Amino acid sequence: MSRKLDRCYNLEDLRKRARKRLPSPMYHYMRGGADDEWSLNNNTAAFDRYELLPRYLVNVEKIDAGVTVLGQELEWPLFLSPTGMSRIFHHEGEIGAARAAHRSGTMYSLSTLGSTSIEDVAAASDGPRMFQIYVLRDPGLNREFIERCREAKYSALCLTVDVPVGGNRERDFHTGMTVPPKLTFMSKLDVARHVSWTYRYLTSGEAEMANFAHRIRDTEDTNLMGYVGRQFDMTVDWDDAARMIEQWGGPFAIKGVMCAEDARRSVEAGASAVMLSNHGGRQLDGAPAPVDLVREVRDAIGDAAEVIVDGGVRRGTHVLKALALGATACSTGRGYLYGLGAGGEAGVDRALKILRDEVERDLALLGCVRARDLDGRFVREVGHQGARK
C-alpha cells in the first residue's frame, strides 16, 4: 500500500484523494446524486439523529463482529453494494473490489451494469458474491443472467426495484458524463492533470457493460446504452419479483425498499432480505434515509426477512447504530468506491480496513462483545428525554 493511502485515516480522506486522481466527470458521477442532492446528503446526516449508549466494566478482550447475511457468514456486518461501471474509476475495477472484499472477510456485489462479467469476477475471487439484477423486458436475458450466476456459484441475487426511469443527475449534465465514457468531452487541461488515469484507461481496454456486450454483437444495435436503456421495464410488478425469486431458488434480496408496506410485500414474494435503499440518493430526491426506516420495517416484518441498510454509511458507528435499531447488516457503495478511485484495489483494501477497524473498536467502546447482540438498549434518538440535545 502506498504511503499516501497509509495517510488516509477515514473515508473522507480517501474521497479527497479520489477527487485529485479522477477527471471531474468520473469523480462527480461517483459523488453526485439526483436533483438538489437532499437525499444524498441526508443519508449520512441521518445517523447523527441517533446516539449510542455504552456499557462499561464489560470484558471486551474478544470481539466478534460476525453476522450471517443471505446465507453467508461474514466476519463483520458491512458488505459492498452493487455499483455500475467500476472500471471508470480505476482500471482494476470490479475485480480489485471483489478481491479486497474477500480479504476483508465480507461479500462483494456485482452490478448488472458492471464493467466486468459475471464469470470474470467469479474467477478472480472465491469470496461470497451477490449479483444485482433488474427485471428486463427480455425474459430470456433475465433467465440467462440467473443461470450464469448459478453456474458461477454466486451466493445470492439482489433485485433492484427503484429504477423505473433514471434519476435526474444534474452533475452529469454539467460535466458531460456519459456511460460508457467518451474521452472527447474532457478538456485538454483535465486530461493533462490526470495523466495516470487517462493512460490506464486508454491502455487497459475500453470500459463496457460487460454482461450485455455479447447481446450487442448478436444484434444490429450498435448503441450499448440505447440497448440497455430499452431493456428497463416500466411495467414491473410484484408478480415479476416473485417469479424471479422462484427461478433463482436461493437467498434473494429486494433492493430499493423505502416503506414498511413494500417490506411486507417483499416477504410475501419470498425475499430473504430487504435492502433499505434510495439508490444512494441518485433516484427520487426527497426519499428518506434508509437508517430512519429500520425500526418501522423491522416492526412490520419481524424476523421474516433480513434488513440491510444501504446508504450513507461512512463510519463504524453508523453500522452499529443501524444494527442496534434492528438491521441485520449494512452495505456501502461510495464508501469503497472512494478507495477504488484513490488507489485501485489497494485503496479498497484501505477503505475496508478503516471501516472494519472502526466497527471492532467501537463494539469494544460500546461494551458489546458480539455484533449480533446489538439491540435497542444501545441506541436512542437525540432529543430523547434525558438525552443531550
N, C-alpha and C positions, 0 to 999 in steps of 0.2 A: 504494500500500500504506500502511496506517495506521501511525503511529508506534509503536503498541503491537505490531503484528506485526513491525515492524523490530527491536523489542527482544526478540523470541523468537529465541534463538540455537540452539536444539535442539528436538527433538520433545517433550521433557518440558516445555519452556516452552509449547509450543502446547497440550499436553494440559491444563496448568493453566489456560490462558486459555479453552479449550473448557469446562472444568469450571465456570468462572464464568459463561459465557454461556448454557449449556444448562440447562433444567429437569432435575431429578435423574433422572426416568425415562429421558429421552433420553441423558443422559450415561452412566448405568450400563448401558444397552442397548449403547452403543458400547464401553464399557470392560470389561464383565464377561465371564466365562466360565462353564463348567459346574462343578457340584458345589463342591469346595474350591478350584477355580481353580489346581490344581497345574500342569496342562499349560500354561495361560495364562501363568503366571509363568516356567515352565521354558523356554518357547520363546525368551525373550530371555536368561535366565540361562545357557543352554547355550552361547552364544557365548563366554562367559568361560572355557570349558574349552579354548579354543584360543588360541594366541599367534602373532603374526606375526613373521617372520624377515626383516628388511630387508636390502637390498643397497645399499651406498654407492659413491661415486665412479662413478655412472652418470649419463649425460646425460638428464635428465628435463625438458628445456625444453618438449618437445611430448608431451603426454599424450593417449592415445587410449583412452577408456573404452568405446568402442562394442562391441556384441555383436550377433549375429544370433539372434533368438528367434522360433520359429514362423513363419519366412519373412520376418520384419520386421527391418530394420536399425535398431537402437535406438542412440541416442547415448551411452547409459550403461546399466549392467546391472541396472536395477531398474524394474519397471513396477507399475501399480496393480492390485491384486487386486479381484475382484468383491465388492461389498458391497451388501446389500439396503437398500431404502428410504432412500436417502441424503438425501432432502429433509426428513426429520425432524430432521436435524442442522443444516441451513441451507437456505433456500428455493432457493438456486442448485443444490443437489444434484448429480445426475449430470452435468448439462450443464456446470456450473462445473468439476467434476473432470476431465471429458474435455478441455475447452479447456486447462486447466492442464497436463495430461499432454502434449498436443501441443506446447505452447510449450516444455516441458522436454525434448522430444526422445525421449519414451517412449510406451508403449502404455497405453491405458485398457481396463479390462474391465468390461462391464455385466452385472449380475446379472439372471437371470430374475425375481427378486423386487424389481427396481429400481422406483423411483417415477417413472421417465421411460421412454418407449417406445424400442424398438429404432430406429425411424425418426427420432425427435426427437434422439437422441444422434448419429446419423449426420449429420443436417442441421447440427448445432452444431459439429462438428469434422471436419476432413479427416485427422486423425492416425490411426495404426493402432489398430484396435479389435478386441477379442475379446468374444464373447458367452458367458456361463456358462449352461449348460443342465443340466436333470435329465432322467432317463428318467421320463416321466409316464405315468399309467395310460391317458390318452387318446392313442393313437398319432397321431391327426390333429393334436393340439396340438403334439406333437414335430415332425412334418413342417412344420407351419405356422411354428414358430419358425426352423427351419433355412432354409426358403425366404425368410422375411422377412430373415434375416441375409444370405442370398445376394443378394437384391435391394438391400439397403442397403450392400453391399460391405464386410462385416466381414471382417477378415483371418484370423480363426481362431475355432474353437469350443473350449470347455472344459467337460467333463462332470464335475460334482461327484458323487462316489460315496459320501460319508461321512454321508449323512443318510437312513438307512432309517427313523429316527424322530428327533424333535427332542431335543437335549440338555437336561439339567436345569439351566436357567439361573436360579438362585435369586434373583439380584439383581432380576430382572424380577418375581418374585413379591412381593418386599418393596416395590418401587416401584409396583406395579400397572400395569406397562408392557404395552400391547397393540399389535399391528401390524395395520392402521394405528392410530395413536394416537387415543385419545378424550380430549379435554381435561378431561372431567369428573373424572378421577381425581386431577388436580393440586390441591393445596391452594391457597387464596387467597393465602397467603404466597408460595408458589413462583411463582405467576403474577406477583405483584407484583414479585418480584425479577428476573424475566426478561421485562420488558415488550417489549423489542425482538424477541426470539424469538417470543413469543406473537402480536404484531401481524403479523409477517411470515408466520407460519404461517396465521393466520386470513384474511389478505388475498391470499395468493398461490395459493389453491386447495388443496383437501384433498389430502394425500399419499395415493396409492393405488398398488397394484401394477399399473402402467400396462400391462404386457404381457398381463395377464389380464382387464383391465376389460371388454373387449368380450365376453368369454365370459359374464360375469355378466349383461350386458344381453341376451344371446341365450338365457338360461335363466331358470327360475323361482327360481333360488337367489339370495337376497338377501344372503348372508353371504360376503364375499370370502375371508376367512381360512378359513372352512369349506370353500369350494370348492377353494382352493389346497391345503389340507391333505389333502383326499381325492384329490388328483392324485398325491401321492407314492406310489410303488410299492415295496412291501417285497419283491417277488419279482424285482427286477432282478438280472441276472447278466451274465457276460462276453459272452455272445452278443448281449445288448441293446446293450452298448457297441460291439461290432464292427459291428452293423447301423447304428448312428448314425454311426460313423466313415465307413462306406461311403456313407451317404446324403449326408454333407457333402462328402467328396471333396477336402478341403483340410487345412491344418495343424490339428491336433487334440490337445488336452492332456487328460489324465485327472487330475483334482484330488482329493486325499484319499488318495493312495498313502502307506502307512506301513510297508512292508516290501519286501524285495528280491523276494519271490515275486510280489507284486502288480505290482511294476515290470516283471518279466518277462512277466506276463500282459498288461499294458498294451501292451507291444511286440508281443506275439503278436496282439493285437486290432487292431493297426495304428496305435496312437497315435504322434504325432510327438514328444510330450513327456510327462513325468510331473511333476506338481506335488506335492512332498512337503509335506503339509499335514494338520494336525489341526483344521482349521476355526477357527484362532485360539484353540484351547482351549475351544471352545464346544460340542463334541460329547462324545467319550469322554474324561473326565478320567483321566489316567494314561497317555495316549498319549505317545510320545516326542517330543522336539523335532525338527522337520524337519532342522535342521543336523546333528544327530547321525546321521542316516540317509544322508547324502550318499555317504560312502565305500562303504558296503556296497551301495547301489543302483547306484552307478557301476560297481563291480566286477561286479555281476550282469548289467548290460545293456551295458556297454562304451559304444560310440558309437552304439548302435542308436536312441537317443532322447535328446532334451534333458532335463536335470534342472533343475527350478526349485525353489528353497527359498521356501516361502510360510509365514511365521510368525515373529514375534519380531524382525524387522529394525527397529532403531531408530537405527543408526549406519552411516556409510560403511564402517567397519572390519568390521562384520558382513557386509556384502556381499562384501568382499574375502576374508574368511575362508571364506565359502561357496564362492566361485569357486575359491579355492586348494584346497579339499577335493575339488573335482570338479564343482561345479554350473555350469550354463550361465548362469544369471541368478537373480535373486531377485524377489519381489513383496511388496507391503505393502498391508494394508488399514487397520488402525488408524493407521499412520503418516501416511497422508494424510487420514484422517477427523478426526484431531486438528486438522489445519489447516483442514478444512472447518468444523468446529464452532467454531474460534477466529475465523474471518473469511471464510467462504464461499470463493469462487473465489480471492480474493487470499490466503487462508490456505493453500489447496492449493499455490498458486504458492510461498509461503514454505516450506512443508514440503519440496517437491521441490527447491527451490534449496538448502536446507540439506543435504539428502542428497546431491545431485549434487556440490556443492562439497566435501563430505567425501570422497566417492568419489575425485574427481580429485586432491584434495590428498593423500589417503592413498596413492594409487598412486605419487605422486611421493616421498612419505616412505618408501615401501616399496622404491623403486628398481625399479619395474616400469612400463615405459612404456606397455604395452598390457594392457588388462584380459583380452584373450584369451590372454595368456601366463601368467596366474596358474596355478600348479600346486602340487604338494606340497612343492616346495622352499621355499615362502614361509610354510608353516604347520606347526605341530606342537601336540600336546596338552600342556597344562600338566601337569607331573609327568613329562614325558619325561626320560630320563636326561640330565643336564646342564642341564635347564631349571629355571627358578626355580619353587619350589613355594609 
